[in-house]
Amino acid sequence: MKILQVNGSARTQGAHSTTIAHRISQRLLQEQPHAQLEVLDLSTHPVPVFDDNAIQALFTPANARSTAQQQRAAQSLALVEQLRNADVLVLGVPMYNFGISSQLKDWIDNVSINQETFRYTPNGPEGLLKNKRALVGFARGGLYRGTEADTQTPYFKAWLKFIGIEDVQFIYAEGLNMGEEANAAGFATAEQDLNSALERFQTT
């Protein structure tokens, strides 16, 4: 089993979402000692910004790309290949202003490529990354789970399904900035969520 852990925080140190992601991967390795873990930390190894250069490169047919477009397309396609090679995707997701970090959004945009991770059909989009699993660890300063302020859960459900990953478990660490007791309770809840996720992971 190959695990790809993507740390989505902008912080190089002390990121709660990275702590959660590491914990998820640690538990997976305990369950599967022979598994291989690859970590992509977007704070120290940011992916290219998904801008007009990226769009022009990826929308230009491969045989018509300029040298610069070939180089830019290759950067996105390398990230796609890294994701495609993984059996399990672990995401560490911070909440920034009710959304996600720009670093994580750039990664998502770089790997969401028509004919690579999804395709359009007469019946609508079809995800191409089949037979994969995802564990998404959320780290939040406040309490948003189950409220309309939780924009992240539906976003990741929709996006992961869009690229073909439908076996998804969510782990929530919340209230982390609300004092020591709330912080401890938030990590304890995350551990409970992880226990439940791994139980389902083992039975499916």
Contact map, one row per residue, 1 for C-alpha under 8 A:
111000000000000000000000000000010111000000000000000000000000000000000000000000000000011100000000000000000000000000000000000000000000000000000000000000000000000000000000000000000000000000000000000000000000
111100000000000000000000000000000011110000000000000000000000000000000000000000000000111100000000000000000000000000000000000000000000000000000000000000000000000000000000000000000000000000000000000000000000
111110000000000000000000100000000011110000000000000000000000000000000000000000000000011111000000000000000000000000000000000000000000000000000000000000000000000000000000000000000000000000000000000000000000
011111000000000000000000000000000000111100000000000000000000000000000000000000000110011111000000000000000000000000000000000000000000000000000000000000000000000000000000000000000000000000000000000000000000
001111100000000000001100100000000000111100000000000000000000000000000000000000000000000011110000000000000000000000000000000000000000000000000000000000000000000000000000000000000000000000000000000000000000
000111110000000000001000000000000000001111000000000000000000000000000000000000000000000011110000000000000000000000000000000000000000000000000000000000000000000000000000000000000000000000000000000000000000
000011111000000011001000000000000000001111100000000000000000000000000000000000000000000000111000000000000000000000000000000000000000000000000000000000000000000000000000000000000000000000000000000000000000
000001111100000011000000000000000000000011100000000000000000000000000000000000000000000000111100000010110000000000000000000000000000000000000000000000000000000000000000000000000000000000000000000000000000
000000111111001011000000000000000000000001100000000000000000000000000000000000000000000000011100000010110000000000000000000000000000000000000000000000000000000000000000000000000000000000000000000000000000
000000011111000000000000000000000000000001100000000000000000000000000000000000000000000000000000000010100000000000000000000000000000000000000000000000000000000000000000000000000000000000000000000000000000
000000001111111000000000000000000000000000100000000000000000000000000000000000000000000000000000000000000000000000000000000000000000000000000000000000000000000000000000000000000000000000000000000000000000
000000001111111000000000000000000000000000110000000000000000000000000000000000000000000000000000000000000000000000000000000000000000000000000000000000000000000000000000000000000000000000000000000000000000
000000000011111000000000000000000000000000000000000000000000000000000000000000000000000000000000000000000000000000000000000000000000000000000000000000000000000000000000000000000000000000000000000000000000
000000000011111101100000000000000000000000000000000000000000000000000000000000000000000000000000000000000000000000000000000000000000000000000000000000000000000000000000000000000000000000000000000000000000
000000001011111111100000000000000000000000000000000000000000000000000000000000000000000000000000000000000000000000000000000000000000000000000000000000000000000000000000000000000000000000000000000000000000
000000000000011111110000000000000000000000000000000000000000000000000000000000000000000000000100000000000000000000000000000000000000000000100000000000000000000000000000000000000000000000000000000000000000
000000111000001111111000000000000000000000000000000000000000000000000000000000000000000000011100000000000000000000000000000000000000000011100000000000000000000000000000000000000000000000000000000000000000
000000111000011111111100000000000000000000000000000000000000000000000000000000000000000000011000000000000000000000000000000000000000000000000000000000000000000000000000000000000000000000000000000000000000
000000000000011111111110000000000000000000000000000000000000000000000000000000000000000000000000000000000000000000000000000000000000000000000000000000000000000000000000000000000000000000000000000000000000
000000000000000111111111000000000000000000000000000000000000000000000000000000000000000000010000000000000000000000000000000000000000000011100000000000000000000000000000000010000000000000000100000000000000
000011100000000011111111100000000000000000000000000000000000000000000000000000000000000001110000000000000000000000000000000000000000000110000000000000000000000000000000000000000000000000000000000000000000
000010000000000001111111110000000000000000000000000000000000000000000000000000000000000000000000000000000000000000000000000000000000000000000000000000000000000000000000000000000000000000000000000000000000
000000000000000000111111111000000000000000000000000000000000000000000000000000000000000000000000000000000000000000000000000000000000000000000000000000000000000000000000000000000000000000000000000000000000
000000000000000000011111111100000000000000000000000000000000000000000000000000000000000001000000000000000000000000000000000000000000001010000000000000000000000000000000000000000000000000000000010000000000
001010000000000000001111111110000000100000000000000000000000000000000000000000000000000001000000000000000000000000000000000000000000000000000000000000000000000000000000000000000000000000000000000000000000
000000000000000000000111111111000000000000000000000000000000000000000000000000000000000000000000000000000000000000000000000000000000000000000000000000000000000000000000000000000000000000000000000000000000
000000000000000000000011111111100000000000000000000000000000000000000000000000000000000000000000000000000000000000000000000000000000000000000000000000000000000000000000000000000000000000000000000000000000
000000000000000000000001111111110000000000000000000000000000000000000000000000000000000000000000000000000000000000000000000000000000000000000000000000000000000000000000000000000000000000000000000001000000
000000000000000000000000111111111110000000000000000000000000000000000000000000000000000000000000000000000000000000000000000000000000000000000000000000000000000000000000000000000000000000000000000000000000
000000000000000000000000011111111000000000000000000000000000000000000000000000000000000000000000000000000000000000000000000000000000000000000000000000000000000000000000000000000000000000000000000000000000
000000000000000000000000001111111000000000000000000000000000000000000000000000000000000000000000000000000000000000000000000000000000000000000000000000000000000000000000000000000000000000000000000000000000
100000000000000000000000000111111110000000000000000000000000000000000000000000000000000000000000000000000000000000000000000000000000000000000000000000000000000000000000000000000000000000000000000000000000
000000000000000000000000000011111110000000000000000000000000000000000000000000000000000000000000000000000000000000000000000000000000000000000000000000000000000000000000000000000000000000000000000000000000
100000000000000000000000000010011111000000000000000000000000000000000000000000000000000000000000000000000000000000000000000000000000000000000000000000000000000000000000000000000000000000000000000000000000
111000000000000000000000000010011111100000000000000000000000000000000000000000000000000000000000000000000000000000000000000000000000000000000000000000000000000000000000000000000000000000000000000000000000
111000000000000000000000000000000111110000000000000000000000000000000000000000000000000000000000000000000000000000000000000000000000000000000000000000000000000000000000000000000000000000000000000000000000
011110000000000000000000100000000011111000000000000000000000000000000000000000000000000000000000000000000000000000000000000000000000000000000000000000000000000000000000000000000000000000000000000000000000
011110000000000000000000000000000001111100000000000000000000000000000000000000000000000000000000000000000000000000000000000000000000000000000000000000000000000000000000000000000000000000000000000000000000
000111100000000000000000000000000000111110000000000000000000000000000000000000000000000000000000000000000000000000000000000000000000000000000000000000000000000000000000000000000000000000000000000000000000
000111100000000000000000000000000000011111001000000000000000000000000000000000000000000000000000000000000000000000000000000000000000000000000000000000000000000000000000000000000000000000000000000000000000
000001110000000000000000000000000000001111111100000000000000000000000000000000000000000000000000000000000000000000000000000000000000000000000000000000000000000000000000000000000000000000000000000000000000
000001111100000000000000000000000000000111111110000000000000000000000000000000000000000000000000000000110000000000000000000000000000000000000000000000000000000000000000000000000000000000000000000000000000
000000111111000000000000000000000000000011111100000000000000000000000000000000000000000000000000000000100000000000000000000000000000000000000000000000000000000000000000000000000000000000000000000000000000
000000000001000000000000000000000000000011111100000000000000000000000000000000000000000000000000000000000000000000000000000000000000000000000000000000000000000000000000000000000000000000000000000000000000
000000000000000000000000000000000000000111111110000000000000000000000000000000000000000000000000000000000000000000000000000000000000000000000000000000000000000000000000000000000000000000000000000000000000
000000000000000000000000000000000000000011111111000000000000000000000000000000000000000000000000000000100000000000000000000000000000000000000000000000000000000000000000000000000000000000000000000000000000
000000000000000000000000000000000000000001001111100000000000000000000000000000000000000000000000000000100110000000000000000000000000000000000000000000000000000000000000000000000000000000000000000000000000
000000000000000000000000000000000000000000000111110000000000000000000000001000000000000000000000000000000100010000000000000000000000000000000000000000000000000000000000000000000000000000000000000000000000
000000000000000000000000000000000000000000000011111001000000000000000000000000000000000000000000000000000100000000000000000000000000000000000000000000000000000000000000000000000000000000000000000000000000
000000000000000000000000000000000000000000000001111111100000000000000000000000000000000000000000000000000100110000000000000000000000000000000000000000000000000000000000000000000000000000000000000000000000
000000000000000000000000000000000000000000000000111111100000000000000000000000000000000000000000000000000000000000000000000000000000000000000000000000000000000000000000000000000000000000000000000000000000
000000000000000000000000000000000000000000000000011111110000000000000000000000000000000000000000000000000000000000000000000000000000000000000000000000000000000000000000000000000000000000000000000000000000
000000000000000000000000000000000000000000000000011111111000000000001001000000000000000000000000000000000000000000000000000000000000000000000000000000000000000000000000000000000000000000000000000000000000
000000000000000000000000000000000000000000000000111111111100000000001001100000000000000000000000000000000000000000000000000000000000000000000000000000000000000000000000000000000000000000000000000000000000
000000000000000000000000000000000000000000000000011111111110000000000000000000000000000000000000000000000000000000000000000000000000000000000000000000000000000000000000000000000000000000000000000000000000
000000000000000000000000000000000000000000000000000111111111000000001000000000000000000000000000000000000000000000000000000000000000000000000000000000000000000000000000000000000000000000000000000000000000
000000000000000000000000000000000000000000000000000011111111000010001101100000000000000000000000000000000000000000000000000000000000000000000000000000000000000000000000000000000000000000000000000000000000
000000000000000000000000000000000000000000000000000001111111100000001000100000000000000000000000000000000000000010000000000000000000000000000000000000000000000000000000000000000000000000000000000000000000
000000000000000000000000000000000000000000000000000000111111100000000000000000000000000000000000000000000000000000000000000000000000000000000000000000000000000000000000000000000000000000000000000000000000
000000000000000000000000000000000000000000000000000000011111110110000000000000000000000000000000000000000000000000000000000000000000000000000000000000000000000000000000000000000000000000000000000000000000
000000000000000000000000000000000000000000000000000000000111111110000000000000000000000000000000000000000000000000000000000000000000000000000000000000000000000000000000000000000000000000000000000000000000
000000000000000000000000000000000000000000000000000000000001111110000100000000000000000000000000000000000000000000000000000000000000000000000000000000000000000000000000000000000000000000000000000000000000
000000000000000000000000000000000000000000000000000000000000111110000000000000000000000000000000000000000000000000000000000000000000000000000000000000000000000000000000000000000000000000000000000000000000
000000000000000000000000000000000000000000000000000000000001111111000000000000000000000000000000000000000000000000000000000000000000000000000000000000000000000000000000000000000000000000000000000000000000
000000000000000000000000000000000000000000000000000000001001111111111100000000000000000000000000000000000000000000000000000000000000000000000000000000000000000000000000000000000000000000000000000000000000
000000000000000000000000000000000000000000000000000000000000000111111100000000000000000000000000000000000000000000000000000000000000000000000000000000000000000000000000000000000000000000000000000000000000
000000000000000000000000000000000000000000000000000000000000000011111110000000000000000000000000000000000000000000000000000000000000000000000000000000000000000000000000000000000000000000000000000000000000
000000000000000000000000000000000000000000000000000000000000000011111111000000000000000000000000000000000000000000000000000000000000000000000000000000000000000000000000000000000000000000000000000000000000
000000000000000000000000000000000000000000000000000011011100000011111111100000000000000000000000000000000000000000000000000000000000000000000000000000000000000000000000000000000000000000000000000000000000
000000000000000000000000000000000000000000000000000000001000010011111111110000000000000000000000000000000000000000000000000000000000000000000000000000000000000000000000000000000000000000000000000000000000
000000000000000000000000000000000000000000000000000000000000000000111111111000000000000000000000000000000000000000000000000000000000000000000000000000000000000000000000000000000000000000000000000000000000
000000000000000000000000000000000000000000000000000011001000000000011111111100000000000000000000000000000000000000000000000000000000000000000000000000000000000000000000000000000000000000000000000000000000
000000000000000000000000000000000000000000000000000001001100000000001111111110000000000000000000000000000000000000000000000000000000000000000000000000000000000000000000000000000000000000000000000000000000
000000000000000000000000000000000000000000000000000000000000000000000111111111000000000000000000000000000000000000000000000000000000000000000000000000000000000000000000000000000000000000000000000000000000
000000000000000000000000000000000000000000000001000000000000000000000011111111100000000000000000000000000000000000000000000000000000000000000000000000000000000000000000000000000000000000000000000000000000
000000000000000000000000000000000000000000000000000000000000000000000001111111110000000000000000000000000000011000000000000000000000000000000000000000000000000000000000000000000000000000000000000000000000
000000000000000000000000000000000000000000000000000000000000000000000000111111111000000000000000000000000000011000000000000000000000000000000000000000000000000000000000000000000000000000000000000000000000
000000000000000000000000000000000000000000000000000000000000000000000000011111111100000000000000000000000000000000000000000000000000000000000000000000000000000000000000000000000000000000000000000000000000
000000000000000000000000000000000000000000000000000000000000000000000000001111111110000000000000000000000000011000000000000000000000000000000000000000000000000000000000000000000000000000000000000000000000
000000000000000000000000000000000000000000000000000000000000000000000000000111111111000000000000000000000000011100011000000000000000000000000000000000000000000000000000000000000000000000000000000000000000
000000000000000000000000000000000000000000000000000000000000000000000000000011111111100000000000000000000000000000000000000000000000000000000000000000000000000000000000000000000000000000000000000000000000
000100000000000000000000000000000000000000000000000000000000000000000000000001111111110000000000000000000000000000000000000000000000000000000000000000000000000000000000000000000000000000000000000000000000
000100000000000000000000000000000000000000000000000000000000000000000000000000111111110010000000000000000000001000000000000000000000000000000000000000000000000000000000000000000000000000000000000000000000
000000000000000000000000000000000000000000000000000000000000000000000000000000011111111000000000000000000000000000000000000000001000000000000000000000000000000000000000000000000000000000000000000000000000
010000000000000000000000000000000000000000000000000000000000000000000000000000001111111000000000000000000000000000000000000000000000000000000000000000000000000000000000000000000000000000000000000000000000
111100000000000000000000000000000000000000000000000000000000000000000000000000000111111110000000000000000000000000000000000000000001000000000000000000000000000000000000000000000000000000000000000000000000
111100000000000000000000000000000000000000000000000000000000000000000000000000000001111110000000000000000000000000000000000000000011100000000000000000000000000000000000000000000000000000000000000000000000
111100000000000000000000000000000000000000000000000000000000000000000000000000000000011111000000000000000000000000000000000000000001111000000000000000000000000000000000000000000000000000000000000000000000
001111000000000000000000000000000000000000000000000000000000000000000000000000000010011111100000000000000000000000000000000000000001111000000000000000000000000000000000000000000000000000000000000000000000
001111000000000000001001100000000000000000000000000000000000000000000000000000000000000111110000000000000000000000000000000000000000011110000000000000000000000000000000000000000000000000000000000000000000
000011110000000000001000000000000000000000000000000000000000000000000000000000000000000011111000000000000000000000000000000000000000011110000000000000000000000000000000000000000000000000000000000000000000
000011111000000011011000000000000000000000000000000000000000000000000000000000000000000001111100000000000000000000000000000000000000000111100000000000000000000000000000000000000000000000000000000000000000
000000111000000011000000000000000000000000000000000000000000000000000000000000000000000000111110000100010000000000000000000000000000000111100000000000000000000000000000000000000000000000000000000000000000
000000011000000110000000000000000000000000000000000000000000000000000000000000000000000000011111000110000000000000000000000000000000000001110000000000000000000000000000000000000000000000000000000000000000
000000000000000000000000000000000000000000000000000000000000000000000000000000000000000000001111111110000000000000000000000000000000000001111000000000010000000000000000000000000000000000000000000000000000
000000000000000000000000000000000000000000000000000000000000000000000000000000000000000000000111111110000000000000000000000000000000000000000000000000000000000000000000000000000000000000000000000000000000
000000000000000000000000000000000000000000000000000000000000000000000000000000000000000000000011111100000000000000000000000000000000000000000000000000000000000000000000000000000000000000000000000000000000
000000000000000000000000000000000000000000000000000000000000000000000000000000000000000000000011111100000000000000000000000000000000000000000000000011110000000000000000000000000000000000000000000000000000
000000000000000000000000000000000000000000000000000000000000000000000000000000000000000000000011111110000000000000000000000000000000000000000000000000110000000000000000000000000000000000000000000000000000
000000000000000000000000000000000000000000000000000000000000000000000000000000000000000000001111111111011000000000000000000000000000000000000000000000010000000000000000000000000000000000000000000000000000
000000011100000000000000000000000000000000000000000000000000000000000000000000000000000000000111001111111000000000000000000000000000000000000000000000000000000000000000000000000000000000000000000000000000
000000000000000000000000000000000000000000000000000000000000000000000000000000000000000000000000000111111100000000000000000000000000000000000000000000000000000000000000000000000000000000000000000000000000
000000011100000000000000000000000000000001100110000000000000000000000000000000000000000000000000000011111110000000000000000000000000000000000000000000000000000000000000000000000000000000000000000000000000
000000011000000000000000000000000000000001000000000000000000000000000000000000000000000000001000000111111111000000000000000000000000000000000000000000000000000000000000000000000000000000000000000000000000
000000000000000000000000000000000000000000000000000000000000000000000000000000000000000000000000000111111111100000000000000000000000000000000000000000000000000000000000000000000000000000000000000000000000
000000000000000000000000000000000000000000000011110000000000000000000000000000000000000000000000000001111111110000000000000000000000000000000000000000000000000000000000000000000000000000000000000000000000
000000000000000000000000000000000000000000000010000000000000000000000000000000000000000000000000000000111111111000000000000000000000000000000000000000000000000000000000000000000000000000000000000000000000
000000000000000000000000000000000000000000000000000000000000000000000000000000000000000000000000000000011111111100000000000000000000000000000000000000000000000000000000000000000000000000000000000000000000
000000000000000000000000000000000000000000000000010000000000000000000000000000000000000000000000000000001111111110000000000000000000000000000000000000000000000000000000000000000000000000000000000000000000
000000000000000000000000000000000000000000000001010000000000000000000000000110110000000000000000000000000111111110000000000000000000000000000000000000000000000000000000000000000000000000000000000000000000
000000000000000000000000000000000000000000000000000000000000000000000000000110110010000000000000000000000011111110001000000000000000000000000000000000000000000000000000000000000000000000000000000000000000
000000000000000000000000000000000000000000000000000000000000000000000000000000010000000000000000000000000001111111011100000000000000000000000000000000000000000000100000000000000000000000000000000000000000
000000000000000000000000000000000000000000000000000000000100000000000000000000000000000000000000000000000000111111111100000000000000000000000000000000000000000000000000000000000000000000000000000000000000
000000000000000000000000000000000000000000000000000000000000000000000000000000000000000000000000000000000000000111111111000000000000000000000000000000000000000000000000000000000000000000000000000000000000
000000000000000000000000000000000000000000000000000000000000000000000000000000000000000000000000000000000000000011111110000000000000000000000000000000000000000000000000000000000000000000000000000000000000
000000000000000000000000000000000000000000000000000000000000000000000000000000010000000000000000000000000000000111111110000000010000000000000000000000000000000000000000000000000000000000000000000000000000
000000000000000000000000000000000000000000000000000000000000000000000000000000010000000000000000000000000000001111111110000000111000000000000000000000000000000000110000000000000000000000000000000000000000
000000000000000000000000000000000000000000000000000000000000000000000000000000000000000000000000000000000000000111111111000011111000000000000000000000000000000001110000000000000000000000000000000000000000
000000000000000000000000000000000000000000000000000000000000000000000000000000000000000000000000000000000000000001111111100011110000000000000000000000000000000000000000000000000000000000000000000000000000
000000000000000000000000000000000000000000000000000000000000000000000000000000000000000000000000000000000000000001000111111111000000000000000000000000000000000000000000000000000000000000000000000000000000
000000000000000000000000000000000000000000000000000000000000000000000000000000000000000000000000000000000000000000000011111111000000000000000000000000000000000000000000000000000000000000000000000000000000
000000000000000000000000000000000000000000000000000000000000000000000000000000000000000000000000000000000000000000000001111100000000000000000000000000000000000000000000000000000000000000000000000000000000
000000000000000000000000000000000000000000000000000000000000000000000000000000000000000000000000000000000000000000000001111110000000000000000000000000000000000000000000000000000000000000000000000000000000
000000000000000000000000000000000000000000000000000000000000000000000000000000000000000000000000000000000000000000000001111111000000000000000000000000000000000000000000000000000000000000000000000000000000
000000000000000000000000000000000000000000000000000000000000000000000000000000000000000000000000000000000000000000000111101111100000000000000000000000000000000001000000000000000000000000000000000000000000
000000000000000000000000000000000000000000000000000000000000000000000000000000000000000000000000000000000000000000000111100111110000000000000000000000000000000001110000000000000000000000000000000000000000
000000000000000000000000000000000000000000000000000000000000000000000000000000000000000000000000000000000000000000001110000011111100000000000000000000000000000011111000000000000000000000000000000000000000
000000000000000000000000000000000000000000000000000000000000000000000000000000000000000000000000000000000000000000011110000001111100000000000000000000000000000000110000000000000000000000000000000000000000
000000000000000000000000000000000000000000000000000000000000000000000000000000000001000000000000000000000000000000001100000000111111000000000000000000000000000000111000000000000000000000000000000000000000
000000000000000000000000000000000000000000000000000000000000000000000000000000000000000000000000000000000000000000000000000000111111000000000000000000000000000000011000000000000000000000000000000000000000
000000000000000000000000000000000000000000000000000000000000000000000000000000000000001000000000000000000000000000000000000000001111100000000000000000000000000000001000000000000000000000000000000000000000
000000000000000000000000000000000000000000000000000000000000000000000000000000000000011110000000000000000000000000000000000000001111110000000000000000000000000000001110000000000000000000000000000000000000
000000000000000000000000000000000000000000000000000000000000000000000000000000000000001110000000000000000000000000000000000000000011111000000000000000000000000000001111000000000000000000000000000000000000
000000000000000000000000000000000000000000000000000000000000000000000000000000000000000111100000000000000000000000000000000000000001111100000000000000000000000000001011100000000000000000000000000000000000
000000000000000000000001000000000000000000000000000000000000000000000000000000000000000111100000000000000000000000000000000000000000111110000000000000000000000000000001111000000000000000000000000010000000
000000000000000000001000000000000000000000000000000000000000000000000000000000000000000001111000000000000000000000000000000000000000011111000000000000000000000000000001111000000000000000000000000000000000
000000000000000010011001000000000000000000000000000000000000000000000000000000000000000001111000000000000000000000000000000000000000001111100000000000000000000000000000011110000000000000000000000000000000
000000000000000010010000000000000000000000000000000000000000000000000000000000000000000000011110000000000000000000000000000000000000000111110000000000000000000000000000011111000000000000000000000000000000
000000000000000110010000000000000000000000000000000000000000000000000000000000000000000000011110000000000000000000000000000000000000000011111000000000000000000000000000000111010000000000000000000000000000
000000000000000000000000000000000000000000000000000000000000000000000000000000000000000000000110000000000000000000000000000000000000000001111111000000000000000000000000000111111000000000000000000000000000
000000000000000000000000000000000000000000000000000000000000000000000000000000000000000000000010000000000000000000000000000000000000000000111110000000000000000000000000000001111100000000000000000000000000
000000000000000000000000000000000000000000000000000000000000000000000000000000000000000000000000000000000000000000000000000000000000000000011111000000000000000000000000000001111100000000000000000000000000
000000000000000000000000000000000000000000000000000000000000000000000000000000000000000000000000000000000000000000000000000000000000000000011111100000000000000000000000000001100000000000000000000000000000
000000000000000000000000000000000000000000000000000000000000000000000000000000000000000000000000000000000000000000000000000000000000000000010111111111000000000000000000000001000000000000000000000000000000
000000000000000000000000000000000000000000000000000000000000000000000000000000000000000000000000000000000000000000000000000000000000000000000011111011000000000000000000000101000000000000000000000000000000
000000000000000000000000000000000000000000000000000000000000000000000000000000000000000000000000000000000000000000000000000000000000000000000001111101000000000000000000000000000000000000000000000000000000
000000000000000000000000000000000000000000000000000000000000000000000000000000000000000000000000000000000000000000000000000000000000000000000001111111000000000000000000000000000000000000000000000000000000
000000000000000000000000000000000000000000000000000000000000000000000000000000000000000000000000000000000000000000000000000000000000000000000001011111100000000000000000000000000000000000000000000000000000
000000000000000000000000000000000000000000000000000000000000000000000000000000000000000000000000010000000000000000000000000000000000000000000001101111100000000000000000000000000000000000000000000000000000
000000000000000000000000000000000000000000000000000000000000000000000000000000000000000000000000010000000000000000000000000000000000000000000001111111111100000000000000000000000000000000000000000000000000
000000000000000000000000000000000000000000000000000000000000000000000000000000000000000000000000011000000000000000000000000000000000000000000000000111111110000000000000000000000000000000000000000000000000
000000000000000000000000000000000000000000000000000000000000000000000000000000000000000000000010011100000000000000000000000000000000000000000000000001111111000000000000000000000000000000000000000000000000
000000000000000000000000000000000000000000000000000000000000000000000000000000000000000000000000000000000000000000000000000000000000000000000000000001111111100000000000010000000000000000000000000000000000
000000000000000000000000000000000000000000000000000000000000000000000000000000000000000000000000000000000000000000000000000000000000000000000000000001111111110000000000000000000000000000000000000000000000
000000000000000000000000000000000000000000000000000000000000000000000000000000000000000000000000000000000000000000000000000000000000000000000000000000111111111000000000000000000000000000000000000000000000
000000000000000000000000000000000000000000000000000000000000000000000000000000000000000000000000000000000000000000000000000000000000000000000000000000011111111100000000000000000000000000000000000000000000
000000000000000000000000000000000000000000000000000000000000000000000000000000000000000000000000000000000000000000000000000000000000000000000000000000001111111110000101000000000000000000000000000000000000
000000000000000000000000000000000000000000000000000000000000000000000000000000000000000000000000000000000000000000000000000000000000000000000000000000000111111111000000000000000000000000000000000000000000
000000000000000000000000000000000000000000000000000000000000000000000000000000000000000000000000000000000000000000000000000000000000000000000000000000000011111111100000000000000000000000000000000000000000
000000000000000000000000000000000000000000000000000000000000000000000000000000000000000000000000000000000000000000000000000000000000000000000000000000000001111111111101000000000000000000000000000000000000
000000000000000000000000000000000000000000000000000000000000000000000000000000000000000000000000000000000000000000000000000000100000000000000000000000000000111111111100000000000000000000000000000000000000
000000000000000000000000000000000000000000000000000000000000000000000000000000000000000000000000000000000000000000000100000011100000000000000000000000000000011111111000000000000000000000000000000000000000
000000000000000000000000000000000000000000000000000000000000000000000000000000000000000000000000000000000000000100001100000001111000000000000000000000000000001111111000000000000000000000000000000000000000
000000000000000000000000000000000000000000000000000000000000000000000000000000000000000000000000000000000000000000001100000001111100000000000000000000000000000111111100000000000000000000000000000000000000
000000000000000000000000000000000000000000000000000000000000000000000000000000000000000000000000000000000000000000000000000000101111110000000000000000000000000111111111000000000000000000000000000000000000
000000000000000000000000000000000000000000000000000000000000000000000000000000000000000000000000000000000000000000000000000000000001100000000000000000000000100110011111000000000000000000000000000000000000
000000000000000000000000000000000000000000000000000000000000000000000000000000000000000000000000000000000000000000000000000000000001110000000000000000000000000000001111100000000000000000000000000000000000
000000000000000000000000000000000000000000000000000000000000000000000000000000000000000000000000000000000000000000000000000000000000111100000000000000000000100100001111110000000000000000000000000000000000
000000000000000000000000000000000000000000000000000000000000000000000000000000000000000000000000000000000000000000000000000000000000011100000000000000000000000000000011111000000000000000000000000010000000
000000000000000000000000000000000000000000000000000000000000000000000000000000000000000000000000000000000000000000000000000000000000001111000000000000001000000000000001111100000000000000000000100010000000
000000000000000000000000000000000000000000000000000000000000000000000000000000000000000000000000000000000000000000000000000000000000001111000000000000000000000000000000111110000000000000000110110010000000
000000000000000000000000000000000000000000000000000000000000000000000000000000000000000000000000000000000000000000000000000000000000000011110000100000000000000000000000011111000000000001001100100000000000
000000000000000000010000000000000000000000000000000000000000000000000000000000000000000000000000000000000000000000000000000000000000000011110000000000000000000000000000001111110000000001111100000000000000
000000000000000000000000000000000000000000000000000000000000000000000000000000000000000000000000000000000000000000000000000000000000000001111111100000000000000000000000000111110000001001100000000000000000
000000000000000000000000000000000000000000000000000000000000000000000000000000000000000000000000000000000000000000000000000000000000000000011110000000000000000000000000000011111110011011000000000000000000
000000000000000000000000000000000000000000000000000000000000000000000000000000000000000000000000000000000000000000000000000000000000000000111100000000000000000000000000000011111111011101100000000000000000
000000000000000000000000000000000000000000000000000000000000000000000000000000000000000000000000000000000000000000000000000000000000000000011100000000000000000000000000000000111110011000000000000000000000
000000000000000000000000000000000000000000000000000000000000000000000000000000000000000000000000000000000000000000000000000000000000000000001100000000000000000000000000000000111111111000000000000000000000
000000000000000000000000000000000000000000000000000000000000000000000000000000000000000000000000000000000000000000000000000000000000000000000000000000000000000000000000000000111111111000000000000000000000
000000000000000000000000000000000000000000000000000000000000000000000000000000000000000000000000000000000000000000000000000000000000000000000000000000000000000000000000000000010111111100000000000000000000
000000000000000000000000000000000000000000000000000000000000000000000000000000000000000000000000000000000000000000000000000000000000000000000000000000000000000000000000000000000111111110000000000000000000
000000000000000000000000000000000000000000000000000000000000000000000000000000000000000000000000000000000000000000000000000000000000000000000000000000000000000000000000000000111111111111000000000000000000
000000000000000000000000000000000000000000000000000000000000000000000000000000000000000000000000000000000000000000000000000000000000000000000000000000000000000000000000000001111111111111100000000000000000
000000000000000000000000000000000000000000000000000000000000000000000000000000000000000000000000000000000000000000000000000000000000000000000000000000000000000000000000000000010001111111110000000000000000
000000000000000000000000000000000000000000000000000000000000000000000000000000000000000000000000000000000000000000000000000000000000000000000000000000000000000000000000000000100000111111111000000000000000
000000000000000000000000000000000000000000000000000000000000000000000000000000000000000000000000000000000000000000000000000000000000000000000000000000000000000000000000000111110000011111111100000000000000
000000000000000000000000000000000000000000000000000000000000000000000000000000000000000000000000000000000000000000000000000000000000000000000000000000000000000000000000000011010000001111111110000000000000
000000000000000000000000000000000000000000000000000000000000000000000000000000000000000000000000000000000000000000000000000000000000000000000000000000000000000000000000000010000000000111111111000000000000
000000000000000000000000000000000000000000000000000000000000000000000000000000000000000000000000000000000000000000000000000000000000000000000000000000000000000000000000000110000000000011111111100000000000
000000000000000000010000000000000000000000000000000000000000000000000000000000000000000000000000000000000000000000000000000000000000000000000000000000000000000000000000001110000000000001111111110000000000
000000000000000000000000000000000000000000000000000000000000000000000000000000000000000000000000000000000000000000000000000000000000000000000000000000000000000000000000001000000000000000111111111000000000
000000000000000000000000000000000000000000000000000000000000000000000000000000000000000000000000000000000000000000000000000000000000000000000000000000000000000000000000000000000000000000011111111100000000
000000000000000000000000000000000000000000000000000000000000000000000000000000000000000000000000000000000000000000000000000000000000000000000000000000000000000000000000011100000000000000001111111110000000
000000000000000000000001000000000000000000000000000000000000000000000000000000000000000000000000000000000000000000000000000000000000000000000000000000000000000000000000001000000000000000000111111111000000
000000000000000000000000000000000000000000000000000000000000000000000000000000000000000000000000000000000000000000000000000000000000000000000000000000000000000000000000000000000000000000000011111111100000
000000000000000000000000000000000000000000000000000000000000000000000000000000000000000000000000000000000000000000000000000000000000000000000000000000000000000000000000000000000000000000000001111111110000
000000000000000000000000000000000000000000000000000000000000000000000000000000000000000000000000000000000000000000000000000000000000001000000000000000000000000000000000111000000000000000000000111111111000
000000000000000000000000000100000000000000000000000000000000000000000000000000000000000000000000000000000000000000000000000000000000000000000000000000000000000000000000000000000000000000000000011111111100
000000000000000000000000000000000000000000000000000000000000000000000000000000000000000000000000000000000000000000000000000000000000000000000000000000000000000000000000000000000000000000000000001111111110
000000000000000000000000000000000000000000000000000000000000000000000000000000000000000000000000000000000000000000000000000000000000000000000000000000000000000000000000000000000000000000000000000111111111
000000000000000000000000000000000000000000000000000000000000000000000000000000000000000000000000000000000000000000000000000000000000000000000000000000000000000000000000000000000000000000000000000011111111
000000000000000000000000000000000000000000000000000000000000000000000000000000000000000000000000000000000000000000000000000000000000000000000000000000000000000000000000000000000000000000000000000001111111
000000000000000000000000000000000000000000000000000000000000000000000000000000000000000000000000000000000000000000000000000000000000000000000000000000000000000000000000000000000000000000000000000000111111
000000000000000000000000000000000000000000000000000000000000000000000000000000000000000000000000000000000000000000000000000000000000000000000000000000000000000000000000000000000000000000000000000000011111
